[in-house]
Amino acid sequence: MRHLLSTIVLVCLAGFPGHADPMDDALYVVDQTVTRDQFETAFASMSELMVGSFQNEFSKEGKTVSTDAARVLSQLLSSNMVDGLISEMREPLAAAYVENMSAQALADLRAFLETDSGQEFAVSTNAIMRESVKIGEELAVTVVGPAVEAMQNDIRNERWPEGTLKSTQAELRELYGLPPVSDMPPER
């Protein structure tokens, strides 16, 4: 009889998969999909903005920083931030997965990432991200002109984002050489 009960318990355990902890699944997903290469790509795409930020911050102190020196600062800062960001984001990002996905969806995603196709997906994500940055940079050249024109039309026609102060509206109109509006709408 004991042998029969043991066999039944063993068959039941083998036949009914246990549910893993959703946080464990989420941590696995983060470990497979958030990589150093992704952060390096993101920082590289922002490098010129960081150069300008460095130059601006030093100019507030009355110092001048060459573009080359600011680029080196950007590279140094970025490379030193990547590991910290990956480490510090791991658990909060996993928690976000748990809060926004069902336990079953997380288990399914983990199961997919554990397959050869899932690993190919995880590895190729970095290359696709780099391609996306390249495509975005190329398209920005053709998109920025019309976007600036549309922005100026919004200013000209007083289509402000909600909460724009009258003083900010006047500042922007002056910045773009637009005449002041005598009866500007009240601040929202």
Accessible surface in RSA format (square Angstrom, percent):
REM  Atomic radii and reference values for relative SASA: ProtOr
REM  Chains: A
REM  Algorithm: Lee & Richards
REM  Probe-radius: 1.40
REM  Slices: 20
REM RES _ NUM      All-atoms   Total-Side   Main-Chain    Non-polar    All polar
REM                ABS   REL    ABS   REL    ABS   REL    ABS   REL    ABS   REL
RES MET A   1   171.71  88.9 126.20  83.5  45.50 108.3 114.03  96.9  57.68  76.4
RES ARG A   2   208.18  87.4 204.30 104.1   3.88   9.2  78.18 106.8 130.00  78.8
RES HIS A   3   150.58  82.3 143.94 100.1   6.64  17.0 103.17 106.3  47.41  55.2
RES LEU A   4   101.15  56.3  98.57  70.5   2.57   6.5 100.29  70.4   0.86   2.3
RES LEU A   5    96.63  53.8  96.50  69.0   0.13   0.3  96.63  67.9   0.00   0.0
RES SER A   6    69.66  58.9  59.00  78.7  10.66  24.6  35.97  76.6  33.69  47.2
RES THR A   7    57.27  40.7  54.74  55.5   2.53   6.0  50.04  67.2   7.23  10.9
RES ILE A   8    81.60  46.4  80.12  59.7   1.48   3.6  81.60  58.8   0.00   0.0
RES VAL A   9    85.25  56.1  83.29  75.4   1.96   4.7  85.25  74.1   0.00   0.0
RES LEU A  10   121.89  67.9 121.17  86.7   0.72   1.8 121.78  85.5   0.11   0.3
RES VAL A  11    97.50  64.2  92.51  83.8   4.99  12.0  96.08  83.5   1.41   3.8
RES CYS A  12    53.35  40.4  51.52  57.5   1.82   4.3  17.79  45.1  35.56  38.3
RES LEU A  13   126.36  70.4 112.50  80.5  13.86  34.8 113.33  79.6  13.02  35.1
RES ALA A  14    87.28  80.3  47.53  73.4  39.75  90.4  59.19  83.4  28.09  74.4
RES GLY A  15    53.18  65.6   0.00   N/A  53.18  65.6  31.19  85.6  22.00  49.3
RES PHE A  16   146.44  73.3 138.77  86.0   7.67  20.0 138.80  84.2   7.63  21.8
RES PRO A  17   117.17  85.4  97.45  88.8  19.72  71.7 106.89  88.3  10.28  63.9
RES GLY A  18    73.53  90.7   0.00   N/A  73.53  90.7  40.94 112.3  32.60  73.0
RES HIS A  19   172.98  94.5 138.26  96.1  34.72  88.8  92.17  95.0  80.81  94.0
RES ALA A  20    60.17  55.3  35.54  54.8  24.63  56.0  46.39  65.3  13.77  36.5
RES ASP A  21    74.70  52.3  63.29  63.0  11.41  27.0  28.10  66.1  46.60  46.5
RES PRO A  22    41.43  30.2  41.08  37.5   0.34   1.3  41.43  34.2   0.00   0.0
RES MET A  23    61.22  31.7  60.62  40.1   0.60   1.4  60.62  51.5   0.60   0.8
RES ASP A  24    74.24  52.0  69.73  69.4   4.51  10.7  15.02  35.4  59.22  59.1
RES ASP A  25     4.12   2.9   4.12   4.1   0.00   0.0   0.00   0.0   4.12   4.1
RES ALA A  26     0.00   0.0   0.00   0.0   0.00   0.0   0.00   0.0   0.00   0.0
RES LEU A  27    29.90  16.7  29.90  21.4   0.00   0.0  29.90  21.0   0.00   0.0
RES TYR A  28    47.76  22.3  44.47  25.3   3.29   8.6  35.41  26.6  12.34  15.2
RES VAL A  29     0.68   0.5   0.68   0.6   0.00   0.0   0.68   0.6   0.00   0.0
RES VAL A  30     4.59   3.0   4.43   4.0   0.15   0.4   4.43   3.9   0.15   0.4
RES ASP A  31    67.89  47.6  44.61  44.4  23.28  55.0  22.55  53.1  45.34  45.2
RES GLN A  32    46.50  26.0  39.59  28.9   6.91  16.5   2.40   5.1  44.11  33.5
RES THR A  33    25.54  18.2  21.13  21.4   4.40  10.5  21.39  28.7   4.15   6.3
RES VAL A  34    25.92  17.1  18.54  16.8   7.37  17.8  18.54  16.1   7.37  20.0
RES THR A  35    35.48  25.2  31.60  32.0   3.87   9.2  35.48  47.7   0.00   0.0
RES ARG A  36    90.88  38.2  87.11  44.4   3.77   9.0  54.11  74.0  36.77  22.3
RES ASP A  37    48.18  33.8  45.56  45.3   2.62   6.2  21.38  50.3  26.81  26.7
RES GLN A  38    25.12  14.0  24.77  18.1   0.34   0.8   7.90  16.8  17.21  13.1
RES PHE A  39    32.87  16.4  31.67  19.6   1.20   3.1  32.86  19.9   0.01   0.0
RES GLU A  40    73.72  42.3  67.34  50.9   6.38  15.2  30.06  58.2  43.66  35.6
RES THR A  41    13.52   9.6   7.77   7.9   5.74  13.7   9.86  13.2   3.66   5.5
RES ALA A  42    31.94  29.4  29.96  46.2   1.98   4.5  31.90  44.9   0.04   0.1
RES PHE A  43    18.85   9.4  17.78  11.0   1.06   2.8  18.05  10.9   0.80   2.3
RES ALA A  44    68.07  62.6  49.29  76.1  18.78  42.7  56.61  79.7  11.46  30.4
RES SER A  45    47.22  39.9  20.22  27.0  26.99  62.2  10.09  21.5  37.13  52.0
RES MET A  46    76.40  39.6  76.38  50.6   0.02   0.0  37.86  32.2  38.54  51.1
RES SER A  47    32.06  27.1  32.06  42.8   0.00   0.0  16.90  36.0  15.16  21.2
RES GLU A  48    98.80  56.7  89.15  67.4   9.65  23.0  64.27 124.3  34.53  28.2
RES LEU A  49   132.95  74.0 126.44  90.5   6.50  16.3 129.71  91.1   3.24   8.7
RES MET A  50    27.78  14.4  26.66  17.6   1.12   2.7  26.95  22.9   0.83   1.1
RES VAL A  51     5.80   3.8   5.80   5.3   0.00   0.0   5.80   5.0   0.00   0.0
RES GLY A  52    33.60  41.4   0.00   N/A  33.60  41.4  29.44  80.8   4.16   9.3
RES SER A  53    64.99  54.9  58.17  77.6   6.82  15.7  31.97  68.1  33.02  46.3
RES PHE A  54    41.28  20.7  40.41  25.0   0.87   2.3  41.02  24.9   0.26   0.7
RES GLN A  55    54.13  30.3  50.53  36.9   3.61   8.6  19.93  42.4  34.20  25.9
RES ASN A  56    78.52  54.1  73.29  70.8   5.24  12.6  20.00  48.1  58.52  56.6
RES GLU A  57    90.89  52.2  89.12  67.4   1.77   4.2  41.41  80.1  49.48  40.4
RES PHE A  58    59.32  29.7  59.13  36.6   0.19   0.5  59.29  35.9   0.03   0.1
RES SER A  59    64.27  54.3  47.73  63.7  16.54  38.1  36.76  78.3  27.51  38.5
RES LYS A  60   142.73  69.6 101.81  62.5  40.92  97.4  75.30  67.8  67.43  71.8
RES GLU A  61   113.27  65.0  81.37  61.6  31.89  75.9  41.60  80.5  71.67  58.5
RES GLY A  62    72.81  89.8   0.00   N/A  72.81  89.8  37.45 102.8  35.36  79.2
RES LYS A  63   114.89  56.0 107.49  66.0   7.39  17.6  69.30  62.4  45.59  48.6
RES THR A  64   137.85  98.0 103.44 104.9  34.41  82.0  72.54  97.4  65.31  98.7
RES VAL A  65    23.63  15.6  13.78  12.5   9.86  23.8  16.74  14.5   6.89  18.7
RES SER A  66    66.48  56.2  50.96  68.0  15.53  35.8  52.27 111.3  14.21  19.9
RES THR A  67    57.40  40.8  53.27  54.0   4.14   9.9  26.77  36.0  30.63  46.3
RES ASP A  68   102.21  71.6  98.99  98.5   3.22   7.6  31.77  74.8  70.44  70.3
RES ALA A  69    44.68  41.1  36.16  55.8   8.52  19.4  43.16  60.8   1.52   4.0
RES ALA A  70     0.00   0.0   0.00   0.0   0.00   0.0   0.00   0.0   0.00   0.0
RES ARG A  71    99.45  41.8  98.52  50.2   0.93   2.2  37.33  51.0  62.12  37.6
RES VAL A  72    79.75  52.5  79.75  72.2   0.00   0.0  79.75  69.3   0.00   0.0
RES LEU A  73    60.87  33.9  59.48  42.5   1.40   3.5  59.48  41.8   1.40   3.8
RES SER A  74     2.38   2.0   2.38   3.2   0.00   0.0   0.65   1.4   1.73   2.4
RES GLN A  75   124.00  69.3 116.07  84.8   7.93  18.9  42.01  89.4  81.99  62.2
RES LEU A  76    97.96  54.6  97.53  69.8   0.42   1.1  97.96  68.8   0.00   0.0
RES LEU A  77    76.36  42.5  71.99  51.5   4.37  11.0  75.86  53.3   0.49   1.3
RES SER A  78    13.04  11.0  13.04  17.4   0.00   0.0  11.19  23.8   1.85   2.6
RES SER A  79    54.16  45.8  46.05  61.5   8.11  18.7  36.13  76.9  18.03  25.3
RES ASN A  80   114.99  79.3  89.27  86.3  25.72  61.9  27.12  65.3  87.88  84.9
RES MET A  81    71.20  36.9  65.60  43.4   5.60  13.3  63.59  54.1   7.61  10.1
RES VAL A  82     0.36   0.2   0.36   0.3   0.00   0.0   0.36   0.3   0.00   0.0
RES ASP A  83    88.21  61.8  83.46  83.1   4.75  11.2  34.17  80.4  54.04  53.9
RES GLY A  84    36.03  44.4   0.00   N/A  36.03  44.4  33.85  92.9   2.18   4.9
RES LEU A  85    53.33  29.7  51.83  37.1   1.50   3.8  52.24  36.7   1.10   3.0
RES ILE A  86    44.61  25.4  43.04  32.1   1.57   3.8  43.04  31.0   1.57   4.3
RES SER A  87    74.19  62.7  53.43  71.3  20.76  47.8  31.81  67.7  42.38  59.4
RES GLU A  88   130.70  75.0 118.78  89.9  11.92  28.4  46.21  89.4  84.49  69.0
RES MET A  89    69.40  35.9  67.61  44.7   1.79   4.3  63.14  53.7   6.25   8.3
RES ARG A  90    81.47  34.2  81.46  41.5   0.00   0.0  29.34  40.1  52.13  31.6
RES GLU A  91   108.77  62.4 107.52  81.3   1.25   3.0  28.29  54.7  80.49  65.7
RES PRO A  92    84.55  61.6  70.94  64.7  13.61  49.5  77.93  64.3   6.62  41.1
RES LEU A  93    50.93  28.4  47.28  33.8   3.66   9.2  50.29  35.3   0.64   1.7
RES ALA A  94     0.00   0.0   0.00   0.0   0.00   0.0   0.00   0.0   0.00   0.0
RES ALA A  95    31.31  28.8  30.21  46.6   1.10   2.5  31.22  44.0   0.09   0.2
RES ALA A  96    38.07  35.0  34.74  53.6   3.33   7.6  37.13  52.3   0.94   2.5
RES TYR A  97    54.85  25.6  51.29  29.2   3.56   9.3  25.45  19.1  29.40  36.2
RES VAL A  98    53.94  35.5  43.10  39.0  10.84  26.1  43.10  37.5  10.84  29.4
RES GLU A  99   142.77  82.0 104.55  79.1  38.23  91.0  42.91  83.0  99.86  81.5
RES ASN A 100   118.77  81.9  84.16  81.3  34.61  83.3  29.75  71.6  89.03  86.1
RES MET A 101    61.92  32.1  46.96  31.1  14.97  35.6  47.44  40.3  14.48  19.2
RES SER A 102    69.52  58.7  51.43  68.6  18.09  41.7  53.55 114.0  15.98  22.4
RES ALA A 103    56.06  51.5  45.11  69.6  10.95  24.9  45.86  64.6  10.20  27.0
RES GLN A 104   105.21  58.8  99.85  73.0   5.36  12.8  54.93 116.9  50.28  38.1
RES ALA A 105    35.86  33.0  29.46  45.5   6.40  14.6  33.48  47.1   2.39   6.3
RES LEU A 106     0.34   0.2   0.34   0.2   0.00   0.0   0.34   0.2   0.00   0.0
RES ALA A 107    39.11  36.0  33.51  51.7   5.60  12.7  34.83  49.1   4.28  11.3
RES ASP A 108    78.56  55.0  72.22  71.9   6.34  15.0  28.66  67.4  49.91  49.8
RES LEU A 109    48.70  27.1  44.31  31.7   4.38  11.0  48.31  33.9   0.39   1.0
RES ARG A 110    63.76  26.8  63.76  32.5   0.00   0.0  11.16  15.3  52.60  31.9
RES ALA A 111    54.60  50.2  49.43  76.3   5.17  11.8  51.54  72.6   3.06   8.1
RES PHE A 112    81.96  41.0  76.69  47.5   5.27  13.7  81.06  49.1   0.90   2.6
RES LEU A 113     0.11   0.1   0.11   0.1   0.00   0.0   0.11   0.1   0.00   0.0
RES GLU A 114    96.18  55.2  65.91  49.9  30.27  72.1  26.05  50.4  70.13  57.3
RES THR A 115    64.00  45.5  56.77  57.6   7.23  17.2  63.28  85.0   0.73   1.1
RES ASP A 116   132.49  92.8 121.59 121.0  10.90  25.8  39.41  92.7  93.08  92.8
RES SER A 117    70.83  59.9  64.63  86.3   6.20  14.3  25.32  53.9  45.51  63.8
RES GLY A 118     0.00   0.0   0.00   N/A   0.00   0.0   0.00   0.0   0.00   0.0
RES GLN A 119    66.96  37.4  66.60  48.7   0.35   0.8  39.34  83.7  27.62  20.9
RES GLU A 120   125.70  72.2 118.31  89.5   7.39  17.6  41.36  80.0  84.33  68.9
RES PHE A 121    99.23  49.6  94.37  58.4   4.86  12.6  98.83  59.9   0.40   1.1
RES ALA A 122     6.78   6.2   3.92   6.1   2.86   6.5   4.13   5.8   2.65   7.0
RES VAL A 123   109.25  71.9 101.58  92.0   7.66  18.5 104.70  91.0   4.55  12.3
RES SER A 124    38.04  32.1  34.44  46.0   3.61   8.3  30.70  65.4   7.34  10.3
RES THR A 125    35.73  25.4  34.40  34.9   1.33   3.2  34.57  46.4   1.16   1.8
RES ASN A 126    19.56  13.5  19.25  18.6   0.31   0.8   3.33   8.0  16.23  15.7
RES ALA A 127    42.99  39.5  41.66  64.3   1.33   3.0  42.23  59.5   0.76   2.0
RES ILE A 128   109.38  62.2 108.62  80.9   0.77   1.9 109.09  78.6   0.30   0.8
RES MET A 129    55.00  28.5  50.64  33.5   4.37  10.4  46.53  39.6   8.48  11.2
RES ARG A 130   108.93  45.7 103.07  52.5   5.86  14.0  48.69  66.5  60.24  36.5
RES GLU A 131    94.68  54.4  93.63  70.8   1.05   2.5  34.97  67.6  59.71  48.8
RES SER A 132    65.36  55.2  55.99  74.7   9.38  21.6  22.63  48.2  42.74  59.9
RES VAL A 133    37.82  24.9  30.92  28.0   6.90  16.6  37.11  32.2   0.71   1.9
RES LYS A 134   115.58  56.4 114.18  70.1   1.40   3.3  63.15  56.8  52.43  55.8
RES ILE A 135    91.16  51.9  91.14  67.9   0.02   0.1  91.14  65.6   0.02   0.1
RES GLY A 136    36.93  45.5   0.00   N/A  36.93  45.5  31.64  86.8   5.29  11.8
RES GLU A 137    99.62  57.2  89.21  67.5  10.42  24.8  45.48  88.0  54.14  44.2
RES GLU A 138    99.13  56.9  85.80  64.9  13.32  31.7  45.98  88.9  53.15  43.4
RES LEU A 139    99.00  55.1  99.00  70.8   0.00   0.0  99.00  69.5   0.00   0.0
RES ALA A 140    50.72  46.6  44.17  68.2   6.56  14.9  50.47  71.1   0.25   0.7
RES VAL A 141   115.90  76.3 100.42  90.9  15.48  37.3 103.57  90.0  12.34  33.5
RES THR A 142    93.99  66.8  75.59  76.6  18.40  43.8  76.63 102.9  17.36  26.2
RES VAL A 143    86.23  56.7  83.62  75.7   2.61   6.3  86.03  74.8   0.20   0.5
RES VAL A 144    84.02  55.3  81.58  73.9   2.44   5.9  84.02  73.0   0.00   0.0
RES GLY A 145    40.93  50.5   0.00   N/A  40.93  50.5  36.25  99.5   4.68  10.5
RES PRO A 146    87.44  63.7  78.87  71.9   8.57  31.2  83.51  69.0   3.93  24.4
RES ALA A 147    51.28  47.2  38.19  58.9  13.09  29.8  46.29  65.2   4.99  13.2
RES VAL A 148    59.93  39.4  59.13  53.5   0.80   1.9  59.93  52.1   0.00   0.0
RES GLU A 149   111.79  64.2 110.47  83.6   1.32   3.1  30.33  58.7  81.45  66.5
RES ALA A 150    52.18  48.0  47.98  74.0   4.20   9.5  51.48  72.5   0.70   1.9
RES MET A 151    75.90  39.3  72.64  48.1   3.26   7.8  36.68  31.2  39.22  52.0
RES GLN A 152    48.55  27.1  48.55  35.5   0.00   0.0   2.51   5.3  46.03  34.9
RES ASN A 153    50.35  34.7  50.35  48.7   0.00   0.0   6.19  14.9  44.16  42.7
RES ASP A 154    51.13  35.8  51.13  50.9   0.00   0.0   6.98  16.4  44.15  44.0
RES ILE A 155     9.59   5.5   9.54   7.1   0.05   0.1   9.59   6.9   0.00   0.0
RES ARG A 156   112.05  47.0  99.83  50.9  12.22  29.1  49.14  67.2  62.91  38.1
RES ASN A 157    83.07  57.3  59.24  57.2  23.83  57.4  16.48  39.7  66.59  64.4
RES GLU A 158    47.07  27.0  32.99  25.0  14.08  33.5  14.98  29.0  32.09  26.2
RES ARG A 159   134.35  56.4 116.95  59.6  17.40  41.4  71.21  97.3  63.14  38.3
RES TRP A 160    20.62   8.3   5.10   2.5  15.52  36.4   5.84   3.1  14.79  24.0
RES PRO A 161   100.98  73.6  87.69  79.9  13.29  48.3 100.29  82.8   0.69   4.3
RES GLU A 162   163.47  93.8 132.03  99.9  31.43  74.8  45.33  87.7 118.14  96.5
RES GLY A 163    36.88  45.5   0.00   N/A  36.88  45.5  20.89  57.3  16.00  35.8
RES THR A 164    18.86  13.4  10.79  10.9   8.06  19.2  13.00  17.5   5.86   8.9
RES LEU A 165    87.04  48.5  85.94  61.5   1.10   2.8  85.94  60.4   1.10   2.9
RES LYS A 166    82.76  40.4  81.85  50.2   0.91   2.2  30.32  27.3  52.44  55.9
RES SER A 167    73.89  62.4  59.88  79.9  14.02  32.3  53.92 114.8  19.97  28.0
RES THR A 168    49.14  34.9  48.56  49.2   0.57   1.4  31.19  41.9  17.95  27.1
RES GLN A 169     0.08   0.0   0.08   0.1   0.00   0.0   0.00   0.0   0.08   0.1
RES ALA A 170    43.51  40.0  38.56  59.5   4.95  11.3  40.26  56.7   3.24   8.6
RES GLU A 171   115.53  66.3 107.27  81.2   8.26  19.7  39.13  75.7  76.39  62.4
RES LEU A 172    53.53  29.8  53.53  38.3   0.00   0.0  53.53  37.6   0.00   0.0
RES ARG A 173    11.05   4.6  11.05   5.6   0.00   0.0   1.40   1.9   9.64   5.8
RES GLU A 174   141.05  81.0 125.93  95.3  15.12  36.0  45.57  88.2  95.48  78.0
RES LEU A 175   127.87  71.2  96.94  69.3  30.93  77.8 103.45  72.7  24.42  65.7
RES TYR A 176    78.69  36.7  53.50  30.4  25.19  65.6  33.06  24.8  45.64  56.3
RES GLY A 177    66.40  81.9   0.00   N/A  66.40  81.9  36.40  99.9  30.00  67.2
RES LEU A 178    22.43  12.5  15.63  11.2   6.80  17.1  16.26  11.4   6.17  16.6
RES PRO A 179    89.98  65.6  83.17  75.8   6.81  24.8  89.58  74.0   0.40   2.5
RES PRO A 180   116.76  85.1  97.60  89.0  19.16  69.6  99.76  82.4  16.99 105.6
RES VAL A 181    35.03  23.0  25.39  23.0   9.64  23.2  28.45  24.7   6.58  17.8
RES SER A 182   122.20 103.3  75.71 101.0  46.49 107.1  60.14 128.1  62.06  86.9
RES ASP A 183   118.52  83.0  98.88  98.4  19.63  46.4  44.97 105.8  73.54  73.3
RES MET A 184    33.74  17.5  17.88  11.8  15.85  37.7   4.28   3.6  29.46  39.0
RES PRO A 185    43.62  31.8  37.61  34.3   6.01  21.9  43.62  36.0   0.00   0.0
RES PRO A 186   104.00  75.8 100.72  91.8   3.28  11.9 103.44  85.4   0.55   3.4
RES GLU A 187    92.37  53.0  67.46  51.0  24.91  59.3  20.71  40.1  71.66  58.5
RES ARG A 188   130.83  54.9  79.90  40.7  50.93 121.3  78.57 107.4  52.26  31.7
END  Absolute sums over single chains surface
CHAIN  1 A    13158.7      11191.5       1967.2       8429.5       4729.2
END  Absolute sums over all chains
TOTAL         13158.7      11191.5       1967.2       8429.5       4729.2
